[in-house]
Amino acid sequence: MSVKVEKILYQGKSKYQDIVVFESAKWGRVLALDNAVQLTEMDEFSWQEMATYLPLNSHPNPKKVLVIGGGDGGTVRDITKHPLVESVTMCEIDETVIEMSKKYLPFMAKGFDSPKLTLHIGDGVEFMKNHQNEFDVIITDSTDPKGPAVCLYEKSYYENLKRALKPDGLLLSQGTTFWYDRPLVKELIKMCKTLFPVVDYGTSYVASFPAGHIGYLCCSKNPETNFRIPVNRFSHQTLKDIGLRYYTPDVHRAAFSLPLFVAEDLGLDWEVKGK
């Protein structure tokens, strides 16, 4: 896939990664980290809304939320729209991403203006070690498993997530794509099943991502959690009032309706049961 660059708005290197923000011909503004597209103005809402509302609407009362990564502000923007969320803490290690997003991606970064948000610049793992048994939902909004994000795909990271969650807490992490990374997804699911009683994997369409697709790894400490059936179901009017464009209760369910070969390889059910 190629993207026609109309104008480079920012190009530089932080302590952790290369950062480029540019204006494209068809995708609007684009953020790339280490030469990998992270978001485009045209389709960013599809990733952000699903990464946010799949976990938030799988928890009956998601009052306190932690975000690891997500320096563009989009995840926080959508979390703070949820009527049940009272507070959001974000841990982002790369302050430059936040600064450039505020300057060049205001449609994403407006999440930083929410009074619900507490922003922490630093290592999310170290933060979680000092905040155990505290959060209802934790969302890992990370890059692919390379560079500074490699540690976010290891068992020790998920052990820290588990400790930071309340007894009925749950999490969602970026789950790459089953088209290119299925062996990794399979290993992540296998590993998470040793830590959590409920592990599932959903997908959605994101046009600018590899294969036009992205996965969501979902885990819960509560054995009664069913990620496939939202417990908080928004009406059409609520969806419009909140300002959502991709997520609906039906899209939530459909996210977990897996292709047969994927479900069999990952050891998951292909069918979404219940109402």
Solvent accessible surface area in square Angstrom, and as a share of the most:
residue,aa,sasa,rsa
1,M,162,0.72
2,S,101,0.65
3,V,37,0.21
4,K,142,0.60
5,V,72,0.42
6,E,101,0.45
7,K,130,0.55
8,I,92,0.47
9,L,34,0.17
10,Y,53,0.20
11,Q,122,0.54
12,G,24,0.23
13,K,147,0.62
14,S,17,0.11
15,K,179,0.76
16,Y,76,0.29
17,Q,13,0.06
18,D,55,0.28
19,I,0,0.00
20,V,28,0.16
21,V,0,0.00
22,F,17,0.07
23,E,51,0.23
24,S,8,0.05
25,A,48,0.37
26,K,174,0.74
27,W,40,0.14
28,G,21,0.20
29,R,67,0.24
30,V,1,0.00
31,L,4,0.02
32,A,10,0.08
33,L,15,0.08
34,D,43,0.22
35,N,144,0.74
36,A,24,0.19
37,V,44,0.26
38,Q,36,0.16
39,L,4,0.02
40,T,2,0.01
41,E,68,0.31
42,M,97,0.43
43,D,11,0.06
44,E,8,0.03
45,F,37,0.15
46,S,5,0.03
47,W,13,0.05
48,Q,4,0.02
49,E,4,0.02
50,M,1,0.00
51,A,0,0.00
52,T,0,0.00
53,Y,0,0.00
54,L,0,0.00
55,P,0,0.00
56,L,0,0.00
57,N,0,0.00
58,S,5,0.03
59,H,3,0.02
60,P,87,0.55
61,N,63,0.33
62,P,0,0.00
63,K,84,0.36
64,K,65,0.27
65,V,0,0.00
66,L,0,0.00
67,V,0,0.00
68,I,8,0.04
69,G,14,0.13
70,G,5,0.05
71,G,4,0.04
72,D,14,0.07
73,G,0,0.00
74,G,0,0.00
75,T,0,0.00
76,V,0,0.00
77,R,21,0.08
78,D,1,0.00
79,I,0,0.00
80,T,22,0.13
81,K,64,0.27
82,H,1,0.00
83,P,91,0.57
84,L,67,0.34
85,V,4,0.02
86,E,110,0.49
87,S,42,0.27
88,V,1,0.01
89,T,17,0.10
90,M,0,0.00
91,C,2,0.01
92,E,13,0.06
93,I,64,0.33
94,D,2,0.01
95,E,88,0.39
96,T,32,0.19
97,V,6,0.03
98,I,5,0.03
99,E,85,0.38
100,M,28,0.12
101,S,1,0.00
102,K,106,0.45
103,K,134,0.57
104,Y,34,0.13
105,L,0,0.00
106,P,76,0.48
107,F,49,0.20
108,M,0,0.00
109,A,7,0.05
110,K,116,0.49
111,G,3,0.02
112,F,24,0.10
113,D,117,0.60
114,S,22,0.14
115,P,137,0.86
116,K,60,0.25
117,L,27,0.13
118,T,86,0.50
119,L,67,0.33
120,H,70,0.31
121,I,70,0.35
122,G,19,0.18
123,D,62,0.32
124,G,7,0.07
125,V,26,0.15
126,E,89,0.40
127,F,23,0.10
128,M,1,0.01
129,K,98,0.42
130,N,122,0.63
131,H,55,0.24
132,Q,96,0.43
133,N,89,0.46
134,E,45,0.20
135,F,1,0.00
136,D,8,0.04
137,V,0,0.00
138,I,0,0.00
139,I,0,0.00
140,T,2,0.01
141,D,16,0.09
142,S,18,0.11
143,T,30,0.17
144,D,52,0.27
145,P,45,0.28
146,K,100,0.42
147,G,52,0.50
148,P,57,0.36
149,A,5,0.04
150,V,67,0.39
151,C,59,0.35
152,L,26,0.13
153,Y,21,0.08
154,E,81,0.36
155,K,93,0.39
156,S,61,0.39
157,Y,2,0.01
158,Y,1,0.00
159,E,55,0.25
160,N,10,0.05
161,L,0,0.00
162,K,70,0.30
163,R,115,0.42
164,A,0,0.00
165,L,0,0.00
166,K,64,0.27
167,P,99,0.62
168,D,59,0.30
169,G,0,0.00
170,L,1,0.01
171,L,1,0.00
172,L,0,0.00
173,S,3,0.02
174,Q,12,0.05
175,G,1,0.01
176,T,2,0.01
177,T,8,0.04
178,F,8,0.03
179,W,138,0.48
180,Y,144,0.55
181,D,45,0.23
182,R,60,0.22
183,P,99,0.62
184,L,55,0.28
185,V,2,0.01
186,K,87,0.37
187,E,102,0.46
188,L,6,0.03
189,I,3,0.01
190,K,134,0.57
191,M,30,0.13
192,C,0,0.00
193,K,100,0.42
194,T,94,0.55
195,L,25,0.13
196,F,7,0.03
197,P,82,0.51
198,V,28,0.16
199,V,16,0.09
200,D,14,0.07
201,Y,1,0.00
202,G,0,0.00
203,T,24,0.14
204,S,8,0.05
205,Y,170,0.65
206,V,2,0.01
207,A,55,0.42
208,S,4,0.02
209,F,26,0.11
210,P,76,0.48
211,A,52,0.40
212,G,22,0.21
213,H,16,0.07
214,I,10,0.05
215,G,0,0.00
216,Y,0,0.00
217,L,2,0.01
218,C,0,0.00
219,C,0,0.00
220,S,0,0.00
221,K,47,0.20
222,N,39,0.20
223,P,94,0.59
224,E,146,0.65
225,T,17,0.10
226,N,71,0.36
227,F,2,0.01
228,R,19,0.07
229,I,20,0.10
230,P,2,0.01
231,V,85,0.49
232,N,22,0.12
233,R,130,0.47
234,F,21,0.09
235,S,64,0.42
236,H,137,0.61
237,Q,113,0.50
238,T,40,0.23
239,L,15,0.07
240,K,125,0.53
241,D,105,0.54
242,I,27,0.13
243,G,40,0.38
244,L,12,0.06
245,R,162,0.59
246,Y,45,0.17
247,Y,3,0.01
248,T,46,0.27
249,P,27,0.17
250,D,106,0.55
251,V,47,0.27
252,H,0,0.00
253,R,61,0.22
254,A,63,0.49
255,A,6,0.05
256,F,0,0.00
257,S,65,0.42
258,L,8,0.04
259,P,53,0.33
260,L,102,0.51
261,F,89,0.37
262,V,0,0.00
263,A,1,0.00
264,E,123,0.55
265,D,49,0.26
266,L,8,0.04
267,G,52,0.50
268,L,26,0.13
269,D,63,0.33
270,W,131,0.46
271,E,74,0.33
272,V,28,0.16
273,K,124,0.53
274,G,50,0.48
275,K,191,0.81
